[in-house]
Structure formats: structure tokens, C-alpha cells
Amino acid sequence: MRPSPLTGGNVRPVHPARRGLRRLPRVARACEDCGVRVQKSVFECQVGQTEWVQLKDRLLREIKSEQDSLRFYYLDEVAKQKTEHHGVAKPMDFTEPLIL
Amino acid sequence: MRPSPLTGGNVRPVHPARRGLRRLPRVARACEDCGVRVQKSVFECQVGQTEWVQLKDRLLREIKSEQDSLRFYYLDEVAKQKTEHHGVAKPMDFTEPLIL
């Protein structure tokens, strides 16, 4: 069974996040190279063991561990099929500039 | 096995999100009544079947389905134990006012 890691990159919406907001696109790019963005900071990647080791290494190098967090979930086939989505089907383009 | 749903509430950081930002605290409150917030918009709730039906119903009533999204993952015990967290251990208090 191929692992199906899900990663959430945490970008904080308060003052210190201004730096985090600059890192999110790089985290997103790494995840999108192997999977899809399903919400603003939630990605689903279906990867084999070798690819996962590389992706995880790349992600951990992209974040500042004292400011950001990454959380990885491993979904098997059953969990993947039970996943439910409600509301807008497709996340917006979060690579667009923020209008605050 | 008790289901362990994980829910991600999507609040979009661009113009239309101003309304989403007002809804997130209510979504968060519902999730935190049954579980913990592990990232800005990621919550983990360990609930039985009845409790889950009630929580899901409450969450779906809180969102505007044409603007927001909720994504539910069901983690079994194995997936739960494989979960990895990197970086800052505890999310910030996102109920605090945003300073932009």
C-alpha cells in the first residue's frame, strides 16, 4: 500500500505570519509537485516511500521550525475513500497577492 | 473502533474571506468542544458515531457552502499514531484579534 501523506503547512494570520506568508508558496510548490492543494494550507500527496522521503526533507528545509509547523497524516486507501468535502469544491488561487 | 475525524475549515485570506474570518471562530468553537486545534484551521476530534453526527451537522450549519469549505478525514488508530508534527508545537491563539 502506498502511503498517502497529507500535509498541513501552518501560516499564522497575525503579525509574525508576515514572514510565514512568504514561505507558504515554497511549501505549496513542493507539495503541488507531488499532489494537490485541497484547502489553503492543506495538501494531499500520493507518493511512494522514496518520493515521500525526498518531499519531507524538502518541506522541512523550507520552514522555520521555531515559527512554522507542518503536520503529516498518513491516509490508507480506506481513509482516503472516506474523506468528505463540503462547500466550495476548489480552493481559490492562494498564490495570488493578498488584498488586506 | 471510534472514528477520529479531522476537519479542516477553510478561511480564505483574500477579500471574500473577511466574512469567512467571522465564521471561523464558530467553526473552531464547535470543533474545540469535541477536540483540539492543531493548526490554524485544522482540528482533530475523537468522537463516537452519535457525537460525530451532531458535530458534523453543527459545522455544516456554520459555513456558507458557496464560500467556505470543510474537509473531513477519518483517521483510524494506526493513522493517528503515524501522525507527525514538525516545527512549533502549539498553534497560536487564533481567537485573538488579527493585527494586520
N, CA and C atoms of all chains as a GROMACS GRO file, in nm:
protein
  600
    1MET      N    1   0.085  -0.120   0.000
    1MET     CA    2   0.000   0.000   0.000
    1MET      C    3   0.089   0.125   0.000
    2ARG      N    4   0.064   0.212  -0.092
    2ARG     CA    5   0.144   0.334  -0.096
    2ARG      C    6   0.092   0.431   0.010
    3PRO      N    7   0.183   0.490   0.083
    3PRO     CA    8   0.137   0.588   0.180
    3PRO      C    9   0.080   0.710   0.109
    4SER      N   10  -0.014   0.772   0.170
    4SER     CA   11  -0.074   0.890   0.110
    4SER      C   12  -0.068   1.004   0.211
    5PRO      N   13   0.048   1.064   0.224
    5PRO     CA   14   0.062   1.164   0.330
    5PRO      C   15  -0.016   1.291   0.296
    6LEU      N   16  -0.066   1.346   0.397
    6LEU     CA   17  -0.137   1.472   0.389
    6LEU      C   18  -0.058   1.570   0.473
    7THR      N   19  -0.032   1.683   0.420
    7THR     CA   20   0.047   1.777   0.497
    7THR      C   21  -0.024   1.909   0.510
    8GLY      N   22  -0.022   1.962   0.629
    8GLY     CA   23  -0.078   2.094   0.652
    8GLY      C   24   0.032   2.190   0.689
    9GLY      N   25   0.049   2.292   0.612
    9GLY     CA   26   0.151   2.392   0.642
    9GLY      C   27   0.085   2.508   0.713
   10ASN      N   28   0.133   2.539   0.827
   10ASN     CA   29   0.068   2.638   0.910
   10ASN      C   30   0.124   2.776   0.883
   11VAL      N   31   0.042   2.865   0.833
   11VAL     CA   32   0.083   3.005   0.818
   11VAL      C   33  -0.006   3.088   0.910
   12ARG      N   34   0.057   3.158   0.998
   12ARG     CA   35  -0.021   3.223   1.104
   12ARG      C   36  -0.068   3.361   1.062
   13PRO      N   37  -0.194   3.393   1.088
   13PRO     CA   38  -0.253   3.515   1.033
   13PRO      C   39  -0.231   3.638   1.119
   14VAL      N   40  -0.137   3.634   1.209
   14VAL     CA   41  -0.110   3.752   1.291
   14VAL      C   42   0.029   3.804   1.260
   15HIS      N   43   0.070   3.902   1.333
   15HIS     CA   44   0.192   3.976   1.296
   15HIS      C   45   0.310   3.890   1.252
   16PRO      N   46   0.351   3.788   1.328
   16PRO     CA   47   0.471   3.714   1.287
   16PRO      C   48   0.451   3.636   1.159
   17ALA      N   49   0.326   3.629   1.112
   17ALA     CA   50   0.297   3.550   0.993
   17ALA      C   51   0.346   3.617   0.865
   18ARG      N   52   0.377   3.745   0.874
   18ARG     CA   53   0.420   3.811   0.751
   18ARG      C   54   0.538   3.736   0.688
   19ARG      N   55   0.624   3.683   0.775
   19ARG     CA   56   0.734   3.604   0.720
   19ARG      C   57   0.684   3.469   0.672
   20GLY      N   58   0.592   3.410   0.752
   20GLY     CA   59   0.535   3.281   0.714
   20GLY      C   60   0.466   3.288   0.580
   21LEU      N   61   0.401   3.399   0.554
   21LEU     CA   62   0.330   3.414   0.427
   21LEU      C   63   0.425   3.409   0.309
   22ARG      N   64   0.550   3.447   0.332
   22ARG     CA   65   0.646   3.438   0.221
   22ARG      C   66   0.693   3.294   0.202
   23ARG      N   67   0.685   3.214   0.308
   23ARG     CA   68   0.732   3.076   0.294
   23ARG      C   69   0.625   2.983   0.238
   24LEU      N   70   0.498   3.017   0.259
   24LEU     CA   71   0.392   2.926   0.215
   24LEU      C   72   0.401   2.890   0.066
   25PRO      N   73   0.427   2.985  -0.024
   25PRO     CA   74   0.434   2.945  -0.165
   25PRO      C   75   0.540   2.838  -0.193
   26ARG      N   76   0.650   2.841  -0.120
   26ARG     CA   77   0.753   2.739  -0.144
   26ARG      C   78   0.709   2.602  -0.092
   27VAL      N   79   0.642   2.604   0.024
   27VAL     CA   80   0.586   2.479   0.078
   27VAL      C   81   0.481   2.426  -0.019
   28ALA      N   82   0.396   2.517  -0.066
   28ALA     CA   83   0.289   2.478  -0.159
   28ALA      C   84   0.348   2.418  -0.287
   29ARG      N   85   0.452   2.481  -0.338
   29ARG     CA   86   0.513   2.433  -0.463
   29ARG      C   87   0.566   2.291  -0.445
   30ALA      N   88   0.632   2.268  -0.333
   30ALA     CA   89   0.686   2.134  -0.306
   30ALA      C   90   0.573   2.031  -0.301
   31CYS      N   91   0.464   2.066  -0.233
   31CYS     CA   92   0.351   1.972  -0.222
   31CYS      C   93   0.283   1.953  -0.357
   32GLU      N   94   0.267   2.063  -0.430
   32GLU     CA   95   0.196   2.054  -0.557
   32GLU      C   96   0.276   1.980  -0.664
   33ASP      N   97   0.406   1.970  -0.643
   33ASP     CA   98   0.487   1.889  -0.734
   33ASP      C   99   0.450   1.741  -0.722
   34CYS      N  100   0.393   1.704  -0.608
   34CYS     CA  101   0.360   1.562  -0.582
   34CYS      C  102   0.211   1.539  -0.560
   35GLY      N  103   0.132   1.645  -0.556
   35GLY     CA  104  -0.008   1.623  -0.522
   35GLY      C  105  -0.095   1.744  -0.551
   36VAL      N  106  -0.199   1.759  -0.472
   36VAL     CA  107  -0.293   1.869  -0.496
   36VAL      C  108  -0.320   1.947  -0.367
   37ARG      N  109  -0.353   2.073  -0.388
   37ARG     CA  110  -0.390   2.158  -0.276
   37ARG      C  111  -0.540   2.147  -0.259
   38VAL      N  112  -0.584   2.108  -0.142
   38VAL     CA  113  -0.728   2.089  -0.122
   38VAL      C  114  -0.790   2.199  -0.038
   39GLN      N  115  -0.708   2.270   0.036
   39GLN     CA  116  -0.753   2.389   0.105
   39GLN      C  117  -0.632   2.482   0.112
   40LYS      N  118  -0.654   2.600   0.172
   40LYS     CA  119  -0.548   2.700   0.173
   40LYS      C  120  -0.412   2.642   0.213
   41SER      N  121  -0.410   2.568   0.322
   41SER     CA  122  -0.281   2.515   0.366
   41SER      C  123  -0.292   2.366   0.395
   42VAL      N  124  -0.370   2.298   0.315
   42VAL     CA  125  -0.381   2.153   0.325
   42VAL      C  126  -0.356   2.093   0.187
   43PHE      N  127  -0.266   1.998   0.183
   43PHE     CA  128  -0.226   1.936   0.057
   43PHE      C  129  -0.239   1.786   0.071
   44GLU      N  130  -0.271   1.721  -0.038
   44GLU     CA  131  -0.275   1.574  -0.037
   44GLU      C  132  -0.179   1.525  -0.144
   45CYS      N  133  -0.089   1.440  -0.102
   45CYS     CA  134   0.013   1.389  -0.195
   45CYS      C  135   0.011   1.237  -0.190
   46GLN      N  136   0.001   1.178  -0.306
   46GLN     CA  137   0.010   1.031  -0.311
   46GLN      C  138   0.149   0.996  -0.361
   47VAL      N  139   0.231   0.947  -0.271
   47VAL     CA  140   0.372   0.926  -0.304
   47VAL      C  141   0.421   0.791  -0.254
   48GLY      N  142   0.520   0.742  -0.324
   48GLY     CA  143   0.587   0.620  -0.279
   48GLY      C  144   0.688   0.655  -0.170
   49GLN      N  145   0.750   0.554  -0.111
   49GLN     CA  146   0.836   0.575   0.003
   49GLN      C  147   0.955   0.667  -0.029
   50THR      N  148   1.019   0.644  -0.142
   50THR     CA  149   1.136   0.725  -0.178
   50THR      C  150   1.097   0.870  -0.203
   51GLU      N  151   0.990   0.887  -0.278
   51GLU     CA  152   0.942   1.021  -0.311
   51GLU      C  153   0.901   1.095  -0.182
   52TRP      N  154   0.842   1.020  -0.090
   52TRP     CA  155   0.798   1.081   0.035
   52TRP      C  156   0.916   1.128   0.119
   53VAL      N  157   1.022   1.048   0.123
   53VAL     CA  158   1.142   1.088   0.198
   53VAL      C  159   1.198   1.218   0.140
   54GLN      N  160   1.199   1.227   0.008
   54GLN     CA  161   1.250   1.348  -0.058
   54GLN      C  162   1.160   1.469  -0.031
   55LEU      N  163   1.030   1.446  -0.042
   55LEU     CA  164   0.936   1.557  -0.021
   55LEU      C  165   0.944   1.608   0.123
   56LYS      N  166   0.947   1.516   0.215
   56LYS     CA  167   0.951   1.555   0.357
   56LYS      C  168   1.079   1.634   0.388
   57ASP      N  169   1.189   1.587   0.333
   57ASP     CA  170   1.316   1.656   0.351
   57ASP      C  171   1.308   1.799   0.295
   58ARG      N  172   1.250   1.811   0.177
   58ARG     CA  173   1.237   1.942   0.112
   58ARG      C  174   1.147   2.035   0.196
   59LEU      N  175   1.036   1.980   0.245
   59LEU     CA  176   0.944   2.061   0.325
   59LEU      C  177   1.009   2.108   0.455
   60LEU      N  178   1.082   2.018   0.518
   60LEU     CA  179   1.142   2.054   0.647
   60LEU      C  180   1.252   2.159   0.629
   61ARG      N  181   1.309   2.160   0.510
   61ARG     CA  182   1.409   2.264   0.483
   61ARG      C  183   1.344   2.399   0.452
   62GLU      N  184   1.220   2.397   0.408
   62GLU     CA  185   1.152   2.522   0.370
   62GLU      C  186   1.098   2.601   0.488
   63ILE      N  187   1.068   2.531   0.597
   63ILE     CA  188   1.004   2.602   0.708
   63ILE      C  189   1.106   2.653   0.809
   64LYS      N  190   1.061   2.748   0.888
   64LYS     CA  191   1.140   2.789   1.004
   64LYS      C  192   1.075   2.721   1.124
   65SER      N  193   1.147   2.623   1.180
   65SER     CA  194   1.082   2.536   1.278
   65SER      C  195   1.044   2.608   1.406
   66GLU      N  196   1.103   2.725   1.430
   66GLU     CA  197   1.064   2.799   1.551
   66GLU      C  198   0.942   2.888   1.526
   67GLN      N  199   0.899   2.896   1.399
   67GLN     CA  200   0.784   2.982   1.368
   67GLN      C  201   0.669   2.908   1.299
   68ASP      N  202   0.703   2.807   1.222
   68ASP     CA  203   0.601   2.738   1.141
   68ASP      C  204   0.578   2.598   1.196
   69SER      N  205   0.476   2.536   1.143
   69SER     CA  206   0.460   2.394   1.174
   69SER      C  207   0.409   2.320   1.052
   70LEU      N  208   0.442   2.194   1.048
   70LEU     CA  209   0.392   2.104   0.945
   70LEU      C  210   0.335   1.983   1.018
   71ARG      N  211   0.224   1.938   0.970
   71ARG     CA  212   0.163   1.820   1.033
   71ARG      C  213   0.131   1.722   0.922
   72PHE      N  214   0.180   1.600   0.937
   72PHE     CA  215   0.164   1.498   0.834
   72PHE      C  216   0.069   1.389   0.882
   73TYR      N  217  -0.030   1.360   0.799
   73TYR     CA  218  -0.120   1.248   0.826
   73TYR      C  219  -0.098   1.144   0.718
   74TYR      N  220  -0.104   1.021   0.756
   74TYR     CA  221  -0.089   0.912   0.658
   74TYR      C  222  -0.224   0.846   0.640
   75LEU      N  223  -0.278   0.859   0.521
   75LEU     CA  224  -0.411   0.803   0.495
   75LEU      C  225  -0.396   0.675   0.413
   76ASP      N  226  -0.457   0.568   0.460
   76ASP     CA  227  -0.458   0.447   0.377
   76ASP      C  228  -0.577   0.455   0.280
   77GLU      N  229  -0.594   0.353   0.203
   77GLU     CA  230  -0.696   0.355   0.098
   77GLU      C  231  -0.837   0.374   0.157
   78VAL      N  232  -0.861   0.310   0.271
   78VAL     CA  233  -0.993   0.322   0.335
   78VAL      C  234  -1.018   0.466   0.380
   79ALA      N  235  -0.920   0.522   0.448
   79ALA     CA  236  -0.933   0.660   0.497
   79ALA      C  237  -0.950   0.757   0.381
   80LYS      N  238  -0.876   0.730   0.274
   80LYS     CA  239  -0.883   0.817   0.155
   80LYS      C  240  -1.025   0.815   0.098
   81GLN      N  241  -1.082   0.697   0.092
   81GLN     CA  242  -1.216   0.687   0.033
   81GLN      C  243  -1.324   0.743   0.125
   82LYS      N  244  -1.296   0.749   0.253
   82LYS     CA  245  -1.395   0.803   0.348
   82LYS      C  246  -1.390   0.956   0.355
   83THR      N  247  -1.287   1.014   0.296
   83THR     CA  248  -1.270   1.159   0.304
   83THR      C  249  -1.392   1.231   0.246
   84GLU      N  250  -1.438   1.331   0.319
   84GLU     CA  251  -1.556   1.407   0.273
   84GLU      C  252  -1.520   1.553   0.253
   85HIS      N  253  -1.575   1.608   0.148
   85HIS     CA  254  -1.556   1.751   0.123
   85HIS      C  255  -1.692   1.818   0.114
   86HIS      N  256  -1.706   1.930   0.183
   86HIS     CA  257  -1.832   2.006   0.179
   86HIS      C  258  -1.801   2.151   0.146
   87GLY      N  259  -1.893   2.213   0.076
   87GLY     CA  260  -1.875   2.355   0.044
   87GLY      C  261  -1.806   2.371  -0.090
   88VAL      N  262  -1.740   2.486  -0.105
   88VAL     CA  263  -1.678   2.514  -0.235
   88VAL      C  264  -1.582   2.402  -0.273
   89ALA      N  265  -1.593   2.363  -0.398
   89ALA     CA  266  -1.522   2.242  -0.441
   89ALA      C  267  -1.372   2.264  -0.454
   90LYS      N  268  -1.337   2.380  -0.498
   90LYS     CA  269  -1.198   2.401  -0.535
   90LYS      C  270  -1.145   2.520  -0.457
   91PRO      N  271  -1.030   2.506  -0.395
   91PRO     CA  272  -0.977   2.623  -0.325
   91PRO      C  273  -0.943   2.734  -0.422
   92MET      N  274  -0.946   2.855  -0.372
   92MET     CA  275  -0.908   2.968  -0.457
   92MET      C  276  -0.759   2.963  -0.487
   93ASP      N  277  -0.716   3.051  -0.573
   93ASP     CA  278  -0.573   3.056  -0.606
   93ASP      C  279  -0.501   3.135  -0.498
   94PHE      N  280  -0.439   3.063  -0.408
   94PHE     CA  281  -0.375   3.129  -0.295
   94PHE      C  282  -0.236   3.182  -0.331
   95THR      N  283  -0.198   3.165  -0.455
   95THR     CA  284  -0.070   3.222  -0.495
   95THR      C  285  -0.090   3.367  -0.535
   96GLU      N  286  -0.215   3.411  -0.550
   96GLU     CA  287  -0.244   3.550  -0.583
   96GLU      C  288  -0.203   3.639  -0.466
   97PRO      N  289  -0.174   3.766  -0.494
   97PRO     CA  290  -0.138   3.857  -0.383
   97PRO      C  291  -0.254   3.873  -0.286
   98LEU      N  292  -0.221   3.892  -0.162
   98LEU     CA  293  -0.325   3.914  -0.061
   98LEU      C  294  -0.376   4.059  -0.072
   99ILE      N  295  -0.504   4.076  -0.061
   99ILE     CA  296  -0.562   4.210  -0.056
   99ILE      C  297  -0.618   4.226   0.085
  100LEU      N  298  -0.552   4.310   0.164
  100LEU     CA  299  -0.593   4.321   0.305
  100LEU      C  300  -0.659   4.456   0.331
  101MET      N  301  -1.396   0.037   1.679
  101MET     CA  302  -1.300   0.148   1.666
  101MET      C  303  -1.377   0.279   1.654
  102ARG      N  304  -1.343   0.372   1.739
  102ARG     CA  305  -1.410   0.501   1.730
  102ARG      C  306  -1.351   0.581   1.613
  103PRO      N  307  -1.437   0.643   1.536
  103PRO     CA  308  -1.381   0.725   1.430
  103PRO      C  309  -1.312   0.847   1.489
  104SER      N  310  -1.213   0.893   1.422
  104SER     CA  311  -1.140   1.009   1.469
  104SER      C  312  -1.136   1.112   1.357
  105PRO      N  313  -1.245   1.184   1.337
  105PRO     CA  314  -1.248   1.274   1.223
  105PRO      C  315  -1.159   1.395   1.244
  106LEU      N  316  -1.104   1.435   1.139
  106LEU     CA  317  -1.020   1.553   1.135
  106LEU      C  318  -1.088   1.648   1.041
  107THR      N  319  -1.104   1.768   1.082
  107THR     CA  320  -1.173   1.862   0.995
  107THR      C  321  -1.088   1.985   0.968
  108GLY      N  322  -1.085   2.025   0.846
  108GLY     CA  323  -1.014   2.148   0.810
  108GLY      C  324  -1.116   2.252   0.766
  109GLY      N  325  -1.122   2.359   0.833
  109GLY     CA  326  -1.214   2.466   0.794
  109GLY      C  327  -1.138   2.568   0.713
  110ASN      N  328  -1.185   2.594   0.597
  110ASN     CA  329  -1.112   2.679   0.505
  110ASN      C  330  -1.155   2.824   0.519
  111VAL      N  331  -1.065   2.908   0.563
  111VAL     CA  332  -1.093   3.051   0.563
  111VAL      C  333  -0.995   3.118   0.470
  112ARG      N  334  -1.048   3.184   0.372
  112ARG     CA  335  -0.963   3.231   0.264
  112ARG      C  336  -0.905   3.367   0.295
  113PRO      N  337  -0.776   3.384   0.268
  113PRO     CA  338  -0.707   3.505   0.313
  113PRO      C  339  -0.716   3.621   0.216
  114VAL      N  340  -0.810   3.618   0.126
  114VAL     CA  341  -0.825   3.730   0.033
  114VAL      C  342  -0.959   3.798   0.058
  115HIS      N  343  -0.992   3.893  -0.026
  115HIS     CA  344  -1.105   3.980   0.004
  115HIS      C  345  -1.232   3.909   0.053
  116PRO      N  346  -1.280   3.805  -0.017
  116PRO     CA  347  -1.405   3.744   0.028
  116PRO      C  348  -1.394   3.676   0.164
  117ALA      N  349  -1.271   3.662   0.214
  117ALA     CA  350  -1.252   3.592   0.340
  117ALA      C  351  -1.292   3.676   0.461
  118ARG      N  352  -1.311   3.805   0.440
  118ARG     CA  353  -1.347   3.888   0.556
  118ARG      C  354  -1.470   3.831   0.625
  119ARG      N  355  -1.562   3.777   0.544
  119ARG     CA  356  -1.677   3.715   0.606
  119ARG      C  357  -1.640   3.579   0.665
  120GLY      N  358  -1.553   3.508   0.591
  120GLY     CA  359  -1.506   3.378   0.642
  120GLY      C  360  -1.437   3.392   0.775
  121LEU      N  361  -1.363   3.500   0.790
  121LEU     CA  362  -1.291   3.521   0.915
  121LEU      C  363  -1.387   3.535   1.032
  122ARG      N  364  -1.507   3.584   1.004
  122ARG     CA  365  -1.604   3.594   1.113
  122ARG      C  366  -1.666   3.458   1.144
  123ARG      N  367  -1.665   3.367   1.046
  123ARG     CA  368  -1.724   3.237   1.070
  123ARG      C  369  -1.628   3.139   1.136
  124LEU      N  370  -1.498   3.159   1.112
  124LEU     CA  371  -1.402   3.063   1.165
  124LEU      C  372  -1.413   3.042   1.316
  125PRO      N  373  -1.430   3.148   1.396
  125PRO     CA  374  -1.439   3.123   1.540
  125PRO      C  375  -1.554   3.030   1.578
  126ARG      N  376  -1.664   3.036   1.504
  126ARG     CA  377  -1.778   2.948   1.538
  126ARG      C  378  -1.747   2.804   1.498
  127VAL      N  379  -1.680   2.788   1.385
  127VAL     CA  380  -1.638   2.653   1.342
  127VAL      C  381  -1.537   2.599   1.444
  128ALA      N  382  -1.444   2.685   1.483
  128ALA     CA  383  -1.341   2.645   1.579
  128ALA      C  384  -1.404   2.604   1.712
  129ARG      N  385  -1.502   2.682   1.756
  129ARG     CA  386  -1.566   2.653   1.885
  129ARG      C  387  -1.633   2.515   1.882
  130ALA      N  388  -1.702   2.488   1.771
  130ALA     CA  389  -1.769   2.358   1.757
  130ALA      C  390  -1.667   2.244   1.764
  131CYS      N  391  -1.555   2.262   1.692
  131CYS     CA  392  -1.453   2.156   1.692
  131CYS      C  393  -1.386   2.143   1.828
  132GLU      N  394  -1.358   2.257   1.890
  132GLU     CA  395  -1.288   2.254   2.018
  132GLU      C  396  -1.375   2.198   2.130
  133ASP      N  397  -1.505   2.201   2.110
  133ASP     CA  398  -1.593   2.136   2.208
  133ASP      C  399  -1.572   1.985   2.210
  134CYS      N  400  -1.520   1.932   2.100
  134CYS     CA  401  -1.501   1.786   2.090
  134CYS      C  402  -1.356   1.746   2.070
  135GLY      N  403  -1.266   1.844   2.055
  135GLY     CA  404  -1.130   1.804   2.024
  135GLY      C  405  -1.031   1.917   2.041
  136VAL      N  406  -0.926   1.915   1.963
  136VAL     CA  407  -0.821   2.015   1.976
  136VAL      C  408  -0.788   2.077   1.841
  137ARG      N  409  -0.742   2.201   1.849
  137ARG     CA  410  -0.696   2.272   1.730
  137ARG      C  411  -0.548   2.242   1.715
  138VAL      N  412  -0.508   2.190   1.602
  138VAL     CA  413  -0.367   2.153   1.585
  138VAL      C  414  -0.295   2.248   1.490
  139GLN      N  415  -0.370   2.318   1.409
  139GLN     CA  416  -0.315   2.426   1.328
  139GLN      C  417  -0.425   2.530   1.313
  140LYS      N  418  -0.392   2.638   1.240
  140LYS     CA  419  -0.487   2.748   1.230
  140LYS      C  420  -0.628   2.699   1.196
  141SER      N  421  -0.638   2.616   1.095
  141SER     CA  422  -0.772   2.572   1.056
  141SER      C  423  -0.777   2.421   1.040
  142VAL      N  424  -0.705   2.354   1.129
  142VAL     CA  425  -0.710   2.208   1.133
  142VAL      C  426  -0.739   2.165   1.276
  143PHE      N  427  -0.837   2.081   1.289
  143PHE     CA  428  -0.882   2.036   1.420
  143PHE      C  429  -0.886   1.884   1.421
  144GLU      N  430  -0.859   1.827   1.536
  144GLU     CA  431  -0.870   1.682   1.549
  144GLU      C  432  -0.970   1.652   1.660
  145CYS      N  433  -1.069   1.574   1.626
  145CYS     CA  434  -1.175   1.542   1.723
  145CYS      C  435  -1.188   1.391   1.732
  146GLN      N  436  -1.185   1.342   1.854
  146GLN     CA  437  -1.209   1.199   1.874
  146GLN      C  438  -1.351   1.183   1.925
  147VAL      N  439  -1.438   1.135   1.840
  147VAL     CA  440  -1.580   1.132   1.874
  147VAL      C  441  -1.642   0.998   1.838
  148GLY      N  442  -1.746   0.964   1.910
  148GLY     CA  443  -1.826   0.847   1.875
  148GLY      C  444  -1.921   0.882   1.763
  149GLN      N  445  -1.993   0.780   1.716
  149GLN     CA  446  -2.077   0.800   1.598
  149GLN      C  447  -2.186   0.906   1.620
  150THR      N  448  -2.251   0.901   1.734
  150THR     CA  449  -2.361   0.996   1.762
  150THR      C  450  -2.308   1.138   1.773
  151GLU      N  451  -2.199   1.151   1.848
  151GLU     CA  452  -2.137   1.282   1.867
  151GLU      C  453  -2.090   1.339   1.733
  152TRP      N  454  -2.039   1.249   1.647
  152TRP     CA  455  -1.990   1.294   1.518
  152TRP      C  456  -2.103   1.344   1.429
  153VAL      N  457  -2.216   1.276   1.432
  153VAL     CA  458  -2.331   1.321   1.352
  153VAL      C  459  -2.373   1.461   1.398
  154GLN      N  460  -2.373   1.482   1.529
  154GLN     CA  461  -2.413   1.613   1.582
  154GLN      C  462  -2.310   1.721   1.545
  155LEU      N  463  -2.182   1.686   1.559
  155LEU     CA  464  -2.078   1.784   1.528
  155LEU      C  465  -2.081   1.822   1.380
  156LYS      N  466  -2.093   1.723   1.297
  156LYS     CA  467  -2.094   1.749   1.152
  156LYS      C  468  -2.213   1.837   1.113
  157ASP      N  469  -2.327   1.807   1.171
  157ASP     CA  470  -2.446   1.886   1.144
  157ASP      C  471  -2.424   2.031   1.188
  158ARG      N  472  -2.365   2.048   1.304
  158ARG     CA  473  -2.338   2.183   1.356
  158ARG      C  474  -2.241   2.258   1.264
  159LEU      N  475  -2.136   2.189   1.220
  159LEU     CA  476  -2.036   2.252   1.134
  159LEU      C  477  -2.097   2.292   1.000
  160LEU      N  478  -2.177   2.205   0.945
  160LEU     CA  479  -2.234   2.234   0.813
  160LEU      C  480  -2.333   2.350   0.820
  161ARG      N  481  -2.391   2.371   0.938
  161ARG     CA  482  -2.480   2.486   0.954
  161ARG      C  483  -2.401   2.615   0.973
  162GLU      N  484  -2.276   2.605   1.017
  162GLU     CA  485  -2.196   2.724   1.043
  162GLU      C  486  -2.135   2.785   0.917
  163ILE      N  487  -2.111   2.703   0.818
  163ILE     CA  488  -2.040   2.756   0.700
  163ILE      C  489  -2.138   2.806   0.594
  164LYS      N  490  -2.086   2.890   0.506
  164LYS     CA  491  -2.161   2.927   0.386
  164LYS      C  492  -2.102   2.842   0.274
  165SER      N  493  -2.183   2.747   0.227
  165SER     CA  494  -2.127   2.645   0.139
  165SER      C  495  -2.084   2.700   0.003
  166GLU      N  496  -2.130   2.819  -0.031
  166GLU     CA  497  -2.085   2.878  -0.159
  166GLU      C  498  -1.955   2.956  -0.142
  167GLN      N  499  -1.910   2.970  -0.017
  167GLN     CA  500  -1.787   3.048   0.007
  167GLN      C  501  -1.680   2.968   0.083
  168ASP      N  502  -1.723   2.880   0.170
  168ASP     CA  503  -1.630   2.810   0.258
  168ASP      C  504  -1.622   2.663   0.218
  169SER      N  505  -1.526   2.596   0.277
  169SER     CA  506  -1.525   2.451   0.260
  169SER      C  507  -1.480   2.383   0.389
  170LEU      N  508  -1.527   2.263   0.405
  170LEU     CA  509  -1.485   2.178   0.516
  170LEU      C  510  -1.441   2.046   0.455
  171ARG      N  511  -1.335   1.994   0.507
  171ARG     CA  512  -1.286   1.866   0.457
  171ARG      C  513  -1.265   1.775   0.577
  172PHE      N  514  -1.324   1.659   0.574
  172PHE     CA  515  -1.318   1.567   0.687
  172PHE      C  516  -1.236   1.445   0.650
  173TYR      N  517  -1.141   1.414   0.735
  173TYR     CA  518  -1.062   1.291   0.720
  173TYR      C  519  -1.094   1.201   0.838
  174TYR      N  520  -1.100   1.075   0.813
  174TYR     CA  521  -1.125   0.978   0.920
  174TYR      C  522  -0.997   0.900   0.945
  175LEU      N  523  -0.942   0.919   1.062
  175LEU     CA  524  -0.816   0.852   1.095
  175LEU      C  525  -0.843   0.735   1.188
  176ASP      N  526  -0.794   0.619   1.151
  176ASP     CA  527  -0.805   0.507   1.245
  176ASP      C  528  -0.685   0.513   1.340
  177GLU      N  529  -0.678   0.416   1.428
  177GLU     CA  530  -0.575   0.419   1.532
  177GLU      C  531  -0.434   0.418   1.472
  178VAL      N  532  -0.417   0.341   1.366
  178VAL     CA  533  -0.285   0.332   1.302
  178VAL      C  534  -0.246   0.468   1.243
  179ALA      N  535  -0.339   0.528   1.169
  179ALA     CA  536  -0.312   0.658   1.107
  179ALA      C  537  -0.284   0.763   1.215
  180LYS      N  538  -0.359   0.755   1.322
  180LYS     CA  539  -0.342   0.851   1.432
  180LYS      C  540  -0.202   0.842   1.491
  181GLN      N  541  -0.156   0.718   1.510
  181GLN     CA  542  -0.024   0.700   1.568
  181GLN      C  543   0.090   0.737   1.473
  182LYS      N  544   0.060   0.732   1.344
  182LYS     CA  545   0.163   0.768   1.245
  182LYS      C  546   0.174   0.919   1.222
  183THR      N  547   0.077   0.992   1.276
  183THR     CA  548   0.076   1.137   1.254
  183THR      C  549   0.205   1.200   1.305
  184GLU      N  550   0.260   1.289   1.224
  184GLU     CA  551   0.386   1.356   1.262
  184GLU      C  552   0.365   1.505   1.268
  185HIS      N  553   0.425   1.566   1.366
  185HIS     CA  554   0.420   1.712   1.378
  185HIS      C  555   0.563   1.765   1.381
  186HIS      N  556   0.589   1.867   1.301
  186HIS     CA  557   0.722   1.929   1.298
  186HIS      C  558   0.706   2.080   1.318
  187GLY      N  559   0.805   2.138   1.381
  187GLY     CA  560   0.801   2.283   1.400
  187GLY      C  561   0.734   2.320   1.530
  188VAL      N  562   0.680   2.440   1.535
  188VAL     CA  563   0.623   2.488   1.661
  188VAL      C  564   0.517   2.390   1.709
  189ALA      N  565   0.523   2.363   1.838
  189ALA     CA  566   0.441   2.255   1.892
  189ALA      C  567   0.295   2.290   1.903
  190LYS      N  568   0.271   2.415   1.936
  190LYS     CA  569   0.134   2.450   1.971
  190LYS      C  570   0.093   2.567   1.882
  191PRO      N  571  -0.025   2.558   1.821
  191PRO     CA  572  -0.066   2.672   1.740
  191PRO      C  573  -0.090   2.794   1.828
  192MET      N  574  -0.078   2.910   1.770
  192MET     CA  575  -0.104   3.033   1.844
  192MET      C  576  -0.253   3.042   1.876
  193ASP      N  577  -0.287   3.138   1.957
  193ASP     CA  578  -0.429   3.157   1.990
  193ASP      C  579  -0.496   3.235   1.877
  194PHE      N  580  -0.564   3.162   1.793
  194PHE     CA  581  -0.624   3.225   1.676
  194PHE      C  582  -0.757   3.293   1.708
  195THR      N  583  -0.796   3.288   1.835
  195THR     CA  584  -0.918   3.360   1.871
  195THR      C  585  -0.886   3.505   1.902
  196GLU      N  586  -0.755   3.534   1.913
  196GLU     CA  587  -0.714   3.672   1.937
  196GLU      C  588  -0.744   3.756   1.813
  197PRO      N  589  -0.762   3.888   1.831
  197PRO     CA  590  -0.788   3.972   1.714
  197PRO      C  591  -0.669   3.969   1.618
  198LEU      N  592  -0.697   3.982   1.491
  198LEU     CA  593  -0.589   3.986   1.392
  198LEU      C  594  -0.526   4.124   1.394
  199ILE      N  595  -0.394   4.126   1.387
  199ILE     CA  596  -0.324   4.254   1.373
  199ILE      C  597  -0.263   4.255   1.234
  200LEU      N  598  -0.318   4.337   1.146
  200LEU     CA  599  -0.273   4.333   1.007
  200LEU      C  600  -0.195   4.460   0.973
   0.00000   0.00000   0.00000
